[in-house]
Amino acid sequence: RLADTLPHVKVPTLIVHPTADTEIRLHQAREIRDRSGSDDVSYHEMKGAPHYLEGHRPEAMALVVDWLRARFR
């Protein structure tokens, strides 16, 4: 369970949750976010995106690129 192990992760963390995911529910994603051990945690909900982000991958990649650019320039 990621919510049990993520508190030990201290590096900057980006969590992207696709809200149409049938494997990880919204309350589980928010628990993962809330239990992060990082001082720098970003959380994004991608409305209507399925588990593997089909049809939403360019949007997800833009989130990742912007997040990386803001921290590792």
PDB file with one MODEL, atoms N, CA, C and O in Angstrom:
MODEL        1
ATOM      1  N   ARG A   1       0.825  -1.182   0.000  1.00  0.00           N
ATOM      2  CA  ARG A   1       0.000   0.000   0.000  1.00  0.00           C
ATOM      3  C   ARG A   1       0.867   1.244   0.000  1.00  0.00           C
ATOM      4  O   ARG A   1       1.675   1.457   0.904  1.00  0.00           O
ATOM      5  N   LEU A   2       0.690   2.050  -1.014  1.00  0.00           N
ATOM      6  CA  LEU A   2       1.478   3.271  -1.151  1.00  0.00           C
ATOM      7  C   LEU A   2       1.277   4.208   0.033  1.00  0.00           C
ATOM      8  O   LEU A   2       2.224   4.871   0.458  1.00  0.00           O
ATOM      9  N   ALA A   3       0.076   4.275   0.569  1.00  0.00           N
ATOM     10  CA  ALA A   3      -0.187   5.153   1.718  1.00  0.00           C
ATOM     11  C   ALA A   3       0.645   4.745   2.933  1.00  0.00           C
ATOM     12  O   ALA A   3       0.897   5.572   3.809  1.00  0.00           O
ATOM     13  N   ASP A   4       1.073   3.489   2.999  1.00  0.00           N
ATOM     14  CA  ASP A   4       1.903   3.027   4.111  1.00  0.00           C
ATOM     15  C   ASP A   4       3.385   3.291   3.884  1.00  0.00           C
ATOM     16  O   ASP A   4       4.130   3.470   4.848  1.00  0.00           O
ATOM     17  N   THR A   5       3.824   3.319   2.633  1.00  0.00           N
ATOM     18  CA  THR A   5       5.249   3.489   2.347  1.00  0.00           C
ATOM     19  C   THR A   5       5.639   4.926   2.003  1.00  0.00           C
ATOM     20  O   THR A   5       6.776   5.328   2.249  1.00  0.00           O
ATOM     21  N   LEU A   6       4.729   5.695   1.446  1.00  0.00           N
ATOM     22  CA  LEU A   6       5.047   7.063   1.028  1.00  0.00           C
ATOM     23  C   LEU A   6       5.499   7.970   2.170  1.00  0.00           C
ATOM     24  O   LEU A   6       6.266   8.897   1.910  1.00  0.00           O
ATOM     25  N   PRO A   7       5.077   7.765   3.410  1.00  0.00           N
ATOM     26  CA  PRO A   7       5.601   8.624   4.479  1.00  0.00           C
ATOM     27  C   PRO A   7       7.127   8.557   4.624  1.00  0.00           C
ATOM     28  O   PRO A   7       7.728   9.459   5.207  1.00  0.00           O
ATOM     29  N   HIS A   8       7.748   7.512   4.106  1.00  0.00           N
ATOM     30  CA  HIS A   8       9.198   7.362   4.196  1.00  0.00           C
ATOM     31  C   HIS A   8       9.937   8.055   3.047  1.00  0.00           C
ATOM     32  O   HIS A   8      11.163   8.157   3.067  1.00  0.00           O
ATOM     33  N   VAL A   9       9.200   8.524   2.063  1.00  0.00           N
ATOM     34  CA  VAL A   9       9.783   9.197   0.909  1.00  0.00           C
ATOM     35  C   VAL A   9       9.909  10.681   1.225  1.00  0.00           C
ATOM     36  O   VAL A   9       8.912  11.350   1.497  1.00  0.00           O
ATOM     37  N   LYS A  10      11.126  11.188   1.188  1.00  0.00           N
ATOM     38  CA  LYS A  10      11.379  12.577   1.594  1.00  0.00           C
ATOM     39  C   LYS A  10      11.711  13.504   0.425  1.00  0.00           C
ATOM     40  O   LYS A  10      11.891  14.705   0.629  1.00  0.00           O
ATOM     41  N   VAL A  11      11.793  12.977  -0.779  1.00  0.00           N
ATOM     42  CA  VAL A  11      12.119  13.791  -1.950  1.00  0.00           C
ATOM     43  C   VAL A  11      10.857  14.456  -2.489  1.00  0.00           C
ATOM     44  O   VAL A  11       9.751  14.012  -2.181  1.00  0.00           O
ATOM     45  N   PRO A  12      11.001  15.512  -3.289  1.00  0.00           N
ATOM     46  CA  PRO A  12       9.832  16.135  -3.904  1.00  0.00           C
ATOM     47  C   PRO A  12       8.981  15.081  -4.611  1.00  0.00           C
ATOM     48  O   PRO A  12       9.504  14.189  -5.279  1.00  0.00           O
ATOM     49  N   THR A  13       7.675  15.196  -4.455  1.00  0.00           N
ATOM     50  CA  THR A  13       6.759  14.160  -4.923  1.00  0.00           C
ATOM     51  C   THR A  13       5.611  14.765  -5.715  1.00  0.00           C
ATOM     52  O   THR A  13       4.989  15.741  -5.293  1.00  0.00           O
ATOM     53  N   LEU A  14       5.346  14.172  -6.862  1.00  0.00           N
ATOM     54  CA  LEU A  14       4.208  14.558  -7.688  1.00  0.00           C
ATOM     55  C   LEU A  14       3.253  13.376  -7.746  1.00  0.00           C
ATOM     56  O   LEU A  14       3.648  12.267  -8.105  1.00  0.00           O
ATOM     57  N   ILE A  15       2.010  13.611  -7.396  1.00  0.00           N
ATOM     58  CA  ILE A  15       0.974  12.583  -7.455  1.00  0.00           C
ATOM     59  C   ILE A  15      -0.085  13.070  -8.444  1.00  0.00           C
ATOM     60  O   ILE A  15      -0.661  14.144  -8.272  1.00  0.00           O
ATOM     61  N   VAL A  16      -0.331  12.275  -9.471  1.00  0.00           N
ATOM     62  CA  VAL A  16      -1.359  12.586 -10.459  1.00  0.00           C
ATOM     63  C   VAL A  16      -2.412  11.494 -10.354  1.00  0.00           C
ATOM     64  O   VAL A  16      -2.125  10.317 -10.576  1.00  0.00           O
ATOM     65  N   HIS A  17      -3.629  11.893 -10.015  1.00  0.00           N
ATOM     66  CA  HIS A  17      -4.703  10.909  -9.866  1.00  0.00           C
ATOM     67  C   HIS A  17      -5.745  11.078 -10.959  1.00  0.00           C
ATOM     68  O   HIS A  17      -6.363  12.137 -11.068  1.00  0.00           O
ATOM     69  N   PRO A  18      -5.947  10.039 -11.772  1.00  0.00           N
ATOM     70  CA  PRO A  18      -7.021  10.074 -12.760  1.00  0.00           C
ATOM     71  C   PRO A  18      -8.344   9.738 -12.084  1.00  0.00           C
ATOM     72  O   PRO A  18      -8.495   8.647 -11.534  1.00  0.00           O
ATOM     73  N   THR A  19      -9.292  10.648 -12.118  1.00  0.00           N
ATOM     74  CA  THR A  19     -10.515  10.488 -11.313  1.00  0.00           C
ATOM     75  C   THR A  19     -11.445   9.378 -11.798  1.00  0.00           C
ATOM     76  O   THR A  19     -12.331   8.958 -11.054  1.00  0.00           O
ATOM     77  N   ALA A  20     -11.263   8.892 -13.034  1.00  0.00           N
ATOM     78  CA  ALA A  20     -12.086   7.782 -13.517  1.00  0.00           C
ATOM     79  C   ALA A  20     -11.375   6.441 -13.304  1.00  0.00           C
ATOM     80  O   ALA A  20     -11.792   5.424 -13.857  1.00  0.00           O
ATOM     81  N   ASP A  21     -10.325   6.438 -12.520  1.00  0.00           N
ATOM     82  CA  ASP A  21      -9.593   5.216 -12.209  1.00  0.00           C
ATOM     83  C   ASP A  21     -10.503   4.264 -11.437  1.00  0.00           C
ATOM     84  O   ASP A  21     -11.144   4.661 -10.463  1.00  0.00           O
ATOM     85  N   THR A  22     -10.558   3.016 -11.872  1.00  0.00           N
ATOM     86  CA  THR A  22     -11.373   2.029 -11.166  1.00  0.00           C
ATOM     87  C   THR A  22     -10.543   1.198 -10.197  1.00  0.00           C
ATOM     88  O   THR A  22     -11.083   0.341  -9.498  1.00  0.00           O
ATOM     89  N   GLU A  23      -9.239   1.440 -10.147  1.00  0.00           N
ATOM     90  CA  GLU A  23      -8.342   0.700  -9.257  1.00  0.00           C
ATOM     91  C   GLU A  23      -8.017   1.493  -7.994  1.00  0.00           C
ATOM     92  O   GLU A  23      -8.009   0.938  -6.895  1.00  0.00           O
ATOM     93  N   ILE A  24      -7.754   2.773  -8.146  1.00  0.00           N
ATOM     94  CA  ILE A  24      -7.420   3.645  -7.017  1.00  0.00           C
ATOM     95  C   ILE A  24      -8.508   4.701  -6.909  1.00  0.00           C
ATOM     96  O   ILE A  24      -8.652   5.547  -7.792  1.00  0.00           O
ATOM     97  N   ARG A  25      -9.249   4.649  -5.857  1.00  0.00           N
ATOM     98  CA  ARG A  25     -10.381   5.555  -5.646  1.00  0.00           C
ATOM     99  C   ARG A  25      -9.887   6.927  -5.174  1.00  0.00           C
ATOM    100  O   ARG A  25      -8.767   7.072  -4.685  1.00  0.00           O
ATOM    101  N   LEU A  26     -10.746   7.911  -5.333  1.00  0.00           N
ATOM    102  CA  LEU A  26     -10.401   9.283  -4.973  1.00  0.00           C
ATOM    103  C   LEU A  26      -9.974   9.383  -3.510  1.00  0.00           C
ATOM    104  O   LEU A  26      -8.981  10.045  -3.208  1.00  0.00           O
ATOM    105  N   HIS A  27     -10.698   8.742  -2.601  1.00  0.00           N
ATOM    106  CA  HIS A  27     -10.328   8.833  -1.183  1.00  0.00           C
ATOM    107  C   HIS A  27      -8.974   8.176  -0.926  1.00  0.00           C
ATOM    108  O   HIS A  27      -8.250   8.602  -0.026  1.00  0.00           O
ATOM    109  N   GLN A  28      -8.621   7.157  -1.690  1.00  0.00           N
ATOM    110  CA  GLN A  28      -7.317   6.526  -1.540  1.00  0.00           C
ATOM    111  C   GLN A  28      -6.204   7.443  -2.049  1.00  0.00           C
ATOM    112  O   GLN A  28      -5.150   7.552  -1.422  1.00  0.00           O
ATOM    113  N   ALA A  29      -6.436   8.093  -3.172  1.00  0.00           N
ATOM    114  CA  ALA A  29      -5.451   9.020  -3.724  1.00  0.00           C
ATOM    115  C   ALA A  29      -5.207  10.180  -2.760  1.00  0.00           C
ATOM    116  O   ALA A  29      -4.068  10.605  -2.567  1.00  0.00           O
ATOM    117  N   ARG A  30      -6.260  10.677  -2.169  1.00  0.00           N
ATOM    118  CA  ARG A  30      -6.101  11.792  -1.221  1.00  0.00           C
ATOM    119  C   ARG A  30      -5.405  11.327   0.053  1.00  0.00           C
ATOM    120  O   ARG A  30      -4.665  12.098   0.665  1.00  0.00           O
ATOM    121  N   GLU A  31      -5.630  10.088   0.462  1.00  0.00           N
ATOM    122  CA  GLU A  31      -4.908   9.544   1.620  1.00  0.00           C
ATOM    123  C   GLU A  31      -3.414   9.430   1.309  1.00  0.00           C
ATOM    124  O   GLU A  31      -2.573   9.740   2.153  1.00  0.00           O
ATOM    125  N   ILE A  32      -3.094   8.986   0.105  1.00  0.00           N
ATOM    126  CA  ILE A  32      -1.692   8.917  -0.322  1.00  0.00           C
ATOM    127  C   ILE A  32      -1.069  10.302  -0.252  1.00  0.00           C
ATOM    128  O   ILE A  32       0.023  10.467   0.291  1.00  0.00           O
ATOM    129  N   ARG A  33      -1.756  11.298  -0.797  1.00  0.00           N
ATOM    130  CA  ARG A  33      -1.274  12.684  -0.747  1.00  0.00           C
ATOM    131  C   ARG A  33      -1.051  13.142   0.696  1.00  0.00           C
ATOM    132  O   ARG A  33      -0.006  13.703   1.025  1.00  0.00           O
ATOM    133  N   ASP A  34      -2.027  12.899   1.533  1.00  0.00           N
ATOM    134  CA  ASP A  34      -1.971  13.376   2.913  1.00  0.00           C
ATOM    135  C   ASP A  34      -0.893  12.688   3.734  1.00  0.00           C
ATOM    136  O   ASP A  34      -0.420  13.248   4.723  1.00  0.00           O
ATOM    137  N   ARG A  35      -0.500  11.498   3.345  1.00  0.00           N
ATOM    138  CA  ARG A  35       0.490  10.745   4.110  1.00  0.00           C
ATOM    139  C   ARG A  35       1.902  10.890   3.558  1.00  0.00           C
ATOM    140  O   ARG A  35       2.833  10.264   4.064  1.00  0.00           O
ATOM    141  N   SER A  36       2.066  11.706   2.531  1.00  0.00           N
ATOM    142  CA  SER A  36       3.392  11.894   1.947  1.00  0.00           C
ATOM    143  C   SER A  36       4.377  12.401   2.990  1.00  0.00           C
ATOM    144  O   SER A  36       4.032  13.228   3.834  1.00  0.00           O
ATOM    145  N   GLY A  37       5.600  11.902   2.925  1.00  0.00           N
ATOM    146  CA  GLY A  37       6.632  12.335   3.857  1.00  0.00           C
ATOM    147  C   GLY A  37       7.438  13.510   3.345  1.00  0.00           C
ATOM    148  O   GLY A  37       8.350  13.975   4.028  1.00  0.00           O
ATOM    149  N   SER A  38       7.124  13.996   2.167  1.00  0.00           N
ATOM    150  CA  SER A  38       7.869  15.094   1.562  1.00  0.00           C
ATOM    151  C   SER A  38       7.350  16.451   2.026  1.00  0.00           C
ATOM    152  O   SER A  38       6.160  16.627   2.288  1.00  0.00           O
ATOM    153  N   ASP A  39       8.262  17.392   2.119  1.00  0.00           N
ATOM    154  CA  ASP A  39       7.864  18.781   2.384  1.00  0.00           C
ATOM    155  C   ASP A  39       7.361  19.450   1.101  1.00  0.00           C
ATOM    156  O   ASP A  39       6.738  20.510   1.143  1.00  0.00           O
ATOM    157  N   ASP A  40       7.641  18.816  -0.028  1.00  0.00           N
ATOM    158  CA  ASP A  40       7.260  19.348  -1.335  1.00  0.00           C
ATOM    159  C   ASP A  40       6.438  18.280  -2.058  1.00  0.00           C
ATOM    160  O   ASP A  40       6.978  17.461  -2.801  1.00  0.00           O
ATOM    161  N   VAL A  41       5.140  18.305  -1.829  1.00  0.00           N
ATOM    162  CA  VAL A  41       4.251  17.344  -2.489  1.00  0.00           C
ATOM    163  C   VAL A  41       3.215  18.099  -3.309  1.00  0.00           C
ATOM    164  O   VAL A  41       2.563  19.021  -2.820  1.00  0.00           O
ATOM    165  N   SER A  42       3.080  17.692  -4.557  1.00  0.00           N
ATOM    166  CA  SER A  42       2.079  18.275  -5.447  1.00  0.00           C
ATOM    167  C   SER A  42       1.083  17.191  -5.810  1.00  0.00           C
ATOM    168  O   SER A  42       1.459  16.042  -6.042  1.00  0.00           O
ATOM    169  N   TYR A  43      -0.178  17.558  -5.858  1.00  0.00           N
ATOM    170  CA  TYR A  43      -1.249  16.603  -6.127  1.00  0.00           C
ATOM    171  C   TYR A  43      -2.181  17.190  -7.170  1.00  0.00           C
ATOM    172  O   TYR A  43      -2.642  18.324  -7.041  1.00  0.00           O
ATOM    173  N   HIS A  44      -2.451  16.410  -8.201  1.00  0.00           N
ATOM    174  CA  HIS A  44      -3.357  16.854  -9.258  1.00  0.00           C
ATOM    175  C   HIS A  44      -4.380  15.767  -9.539  1.00  0.00           C
ATOM    176  O   HIS A  44      -4.035  14.590  -9.645  1.00  0.00           O
ATOM    177  N   GLU A  45      -5.624  16.161  -9.659  1.00  0.00           N
ATOM    178  CA  GLU A  45      -6.685  15.248 -10.071  1.00  0.00           C
ATOM    179  C   GLU A  45      -7.012  15.543 -11.528  1.00  0.00           C
ATOM    180  O   GLU A  45      -7.339  16.673 -11.890  1.00  0.00           O
ATOM    181  N   MET A  46      -6.921  14.517 -12.351  1.00  0.00           N
ATOM    182  CA  MET A  46      -7.240  14.654 -13.769  1.00  0.00           C
ATOM    183  C   MET A  46      -8.672  14.162 -13.978  1.00  0.00           C
ATOM    184  O   MET A  46      -8.925  12.959 -14.043  1.00  0.00           O
ATOM    185  N   LYS A  47      -9.594  15.105 -14.081  1.00  0.00           N
ATOM    186  CA  LYS A  47     -11.022  14.801 -14.189  1.00  0.00           C
ATOM    187  C   LYS A  47     -11.323  13.929 -15.409  1.00  0.00           C
ATOM    188  O   LYS A  47     -10.970  14.267 -16.538  1.00  0.00           O
ATOM    189  N   GLY A  48     -11.979  12.808 -15.152  1.00  0.00           N
ATOM    190  CA  GLY A  48     -12.427  11.929 -16.217  1.00  0.00           C
ATOM    191  C   GLY A  48     -11.375  11.013 -16.810  1.00  0.00           C
ATOM    192  O   GLY A  48     -11.690  10.201 -17.680  1.00  0.00           O
ATOM    193  N   ALA A  49     -10.138  11.121 -16.363  1.00  0.00           N
ATOM    194  CA  ALA A  49      -9.071  10.280 -16.914  1.00  0.00           C
ATOM    195  C   ALA A  49      -9.133   8.878 -16.312  1.00  0.00           C
ATOM    196  O   ALA A  49      -9.350   8.731 -15.109  1.00  0.00           O
ATOM    197  N   PRO A  50      -8.943   7.833 -17.150  1.00  0.00           N
ATOM    198  CA  PRO A  50      -8.931   6.469 -16.647  1.00  0.00           C
ATOM    199  C   PRO A  50      -7.553   6.091 -16.088  1.00  0.00           C
ATOM    200  O   PRO A  50      -6.610   6.879 -16.148  1.00  0.00           O
ATOM    201  N   HIS A  51      -7.456   4.876 -15.547  1.00  0.00           N
ATOM    202  CA  HIS A  51      -6.254   4.392 -14.858  1.00  0.00           C
ATOM    203  C   HIS A  51      -4.953   4.630 -15.639  1.00  0.00           C
ATOM    204  O   HIS A  51      -3.985   5.139 -15.075  1.00  0.00           O
ATOM    205  N   TYR A  52      -4.919   4.275 -16.904  1.00  0.00           N
ATOM    206  CA  TYR A  52      -3.692   4.429 -17.695  1.00  0.00           C
ATOM    207  C   TYR A  52      -3.672   5.729 -18.495  1.00  0.00           C
ATOM    208  O   TYR A  52      -2.862   5.885 -19.409  1.00  0.00           O
ATOM    209  N   LEU A  53      -4.551   6.650 -18.158  1.00  0.00           N
ATOM    210  CA  LEU A  53      -4.580   7.996 -18.728  1.00  0.00           C
ATOM    211  C   LEU A  53      -4.863   8.044 -20.223  1.00  0.00           C
ATOM    212  O   LEU A  53      -4.509   9.018 -20.887  1.00  0.00           O
ATOM    213  N   GLU A  54      -5.501   6.993 -20.766  1.00  0.00           N
ATOM    214  CA  GLU A  54      -5.837   7.007 -22.186  1.00  0.00           C
ATOM    215  C   GLU A  54      -6.636   8.267 -22.517  1.00  0.00           C
ATOM    216  O   GLU A  54      -7.602   8.608 -21.835  1.00  0.00           O
ATOM    217  N   GLY A  55      -6.206   8.947 -23.579  1.00  0.00           N
ATOM    218  CA  GLY A  55      -6.879  10.166 -24.005  1.00  0.00           C
ATOM    219  C   GLY A  55      -6.492  11.401 -23.198  1.00  0.00           C
ATOM    220  O   GLY A  55      -6.941  12.506 -23.502  1.00  0.00           O
ATOM    221  N   HIS A  56      -5.662  11.222 -22.175  1.00  0.00           N
ATOM    222  CA  HIS A  56      -5.267  12.336 -21.304  1.00  0.00           C
ATOM    223  C   HIS A  56      -3.748  12.416 -21.120  1.00  0.00           C
ATOM    224  O   HIS A  56      -3.259  13.174 -20.283  1.00  0.00           O
ATOM    225  N   ARG A  57      -3.022  11.647 -21.889  1.00  0.00           N
ATOM    226  CA  ARG A  57      -1.569  11.590 -21.697  1.00  0.00           C
ATOM    227  C   ARG A  57      -0.852  12.897 -22.007  1.00  0.00           C
ATOM    228  O   ARG A  57       0.070  13.252 -21.273  1.00  0.00           O
ATOM    229  N   PRO A  58      -1.220  13.629 -23.044  1.00  0.00           N
ATOM    230  CA  PRO A  58      -0.540  14.927 -23.258  1.00  0.00           C
ATOM    231  C   PRO A  58      -0.733  15.876 -22.068  1.00  0.00           C
ATOM    232  O   PRO A  58       0.201  16.568 -21.663  1.00  0.00           O
ATOM    233  N   GLU A  59      -1.941  15.903 -21.518  1.00  0.00           N
ATOM    234  CA  GLU A  59      -2.210  16.745 -20.339  1.00  0.00           C
ATOM    235  C   GLU A  59      -1.365  16.284 -19.148  1.00  0.00           C
ATOM    236  O   GLU A  59      -0.803  17.109 -18.429  1.00  0.00           O
ATOM    237  N   ALA A  60      -1.277  14.974 -18.943  1.00  0.00           N
ATOM    238  CA  ALA A  60      -0.474  14.436 -17.837  1.00  0.00           C
ATOM    239  C   ALA A  60       0.996  14.771 -18.039  1.00  0.00           C
ATOM    240  O   ALA A  60       1.677  15.158 -17.089  1.00  0.00           O
ATOM    241  N   MET A  61       1.493  14.628 -19.255  1.00  0.00           N
ATOM    242  CA  MET A  61       2.899  14.933 -19.523  1.00  0.00           C
ATOM    243  C   MET A  61       3.185  16.407 -19.298  1.00  0.00           C
ATOM    244  O   MET A  61       4.256  16.753 -18.798  1.00  0.00           O
ATOM    245  N   ALA A  62       2.258  17.279 -19.653  1.00  0.00           N
ATOM    246  CA  ALA A  62       2.441  18.709 -19.414  1.00  0.00           C
ATOM    247  C   ALA A  62       2.553  18.987 -17.911  1.00  0.00           C
ATOM    248  O   ALA A  62       3.363  19.814 -17.493  1.00  0.00           O
ATOM    249  N   LEU A  63       1.748  18.305 -17.105  1.00  0.00           N
ATOM    250  CA  LEU A  63       1.848  18.456 -15.643  1.00  0.00           C
ATOM    251  C   LEU A  63       3.227  18.045 -15.148  1.00  0.00           C
ATOM    252  O   LEU A  63       3.842  18.738 -14.337  1.00  0.00           O
ATOM    253  N   VAL A  64       3.701  16.911 -15.643  1.00  0.00           N
ATOM    254  CA  VAL A  64       5.011  16.406 -15.217  1.00  0.00           C
ATOM    255  C   VAL A  64       6.127  17.364 -15.636  1.00  0.00           C
ATOM    256  O   VAL A  64       7.003  17.690 -14.835  1.00  0.00           O
ATOM    257  N   VAL A  65       6.092  17.811 -16.883  1.00  0.00           N
ATOM    258  CA  VAL A  65       7.124  18.714 -17.383  1.00  0.00           C
ATOM    259  C   VAL A  65       7.136  20.018 -16.592  1.00  0.00           C
ATOM    260  O   VAL A  65       8.205  20.488 -16.203  1.00  0.00           O
ATOM    261  N   ASP A  66       5.980  20.604 -16.350  1.00  0.00           N
ATOM    262  CA  ASP A  66       5.909  21.850 -15.583  1.00  0.00           C
ATOM    263  C   ASP A  66       6.418  21.649 -14.166  1.00  0.00           C
ATOM    264  O   ASP A  66       7.125  22.500 -13.626  1.00  0.00           O
ATOM    265  N   TRP A  67       6.055  20.516 -13.560  1.00  0.00           N
ATOM    266  CA  TRP A  67       6.483  20.216 -12.194  1.00  0.00           C
ATOM    267  C   TRP A  67       8.001  20.071 -12.135  1.00  0.00           C
ATOM    268  O   TRP A  67       8.646  20.624 -11.244  1.00  0.00           O
ATOM    269  N   LEU A  68       8.568  19.334 -13.078  1.00  0.00           N
ATOM    270  CA  LEU A  68      10.024  19.157 -13.120  1.00  0.00           C
ATOM    271  C   LEU A  68      10.738  20.479 -13.385  1.00  0.00           C
ATOM    272  O   LEU A  68      11.730  20.799 -12.731  1.00  0.00           O
ATOM    273  N   ARG A  69      10.234  21.235 -14.335  1.00  0.00           N
ATOM    274  CA  ARG A  69      10.852  22.516 -14.694  1.00  0.00           C
ATOM    275  C   ARG A  69      10.897  23.464 -13.489  1.00  0.00           C
ATOM    276  O   ARG A  69      11.881  24.178 -13.297  1.00  0.00           O
ATOM    277  N   ALA A  70       9.843  23.468 -12.689  1.00  0.00           N
ATOM    278  CA  ALA A  70       9.782  24.358 -11.528  1.00  0.00           C
ATOM    279  C   ALA A  70      10.780  23.972 -10.433  1.00  0.00           C
ATOM    280  O   ALA A  70      11.146  24.812  -9.611  1.00  0.00           O
ATOM    281  N   ARG A  71      11.219  22.721 -10.414  1.00  0.00           N
ATOM    282  CA  ARG A  71      12.078  22.256  -9.336  1.00  0.00           C
ATOM    283  C   ARG A  71      13.519  21.988  -9.736  1.00  0.00           C
ATOM    284  O   ARG A  71      14.412  22.061  -8.892  1.00  0.00           O
ATOM    285  N   PHE A  72      13.763  21.683 -10.986  1.00  0.00           N
ATOM    286  CA  PHE A  72      15.077  21.189 -11.371  1.00  0.00           C
ATOM    287  C   PHE A  72      15.670  21.932 -12.553  1.00  0.00           C
ATOM    288  O   PHE A  72      16.339  21.335 -13.397  1.00  0.00           O
ATOM    289  N   ARG A  73      15.434  23.199 -12.614  1.00  0.00           N
ATOM    290  CA  ARG A  73      15.998  24.029 -13.679  1.00  0.00           C
ATOM    291  C   ARG A  73      17.416  24.368 -13.413  1.00  0.00           C
ATOM    292  O   ARG A  73      18.045  25.063 -14.212  1.00  0.00           O
TER     293      ARG A  73
ENDMDL
END
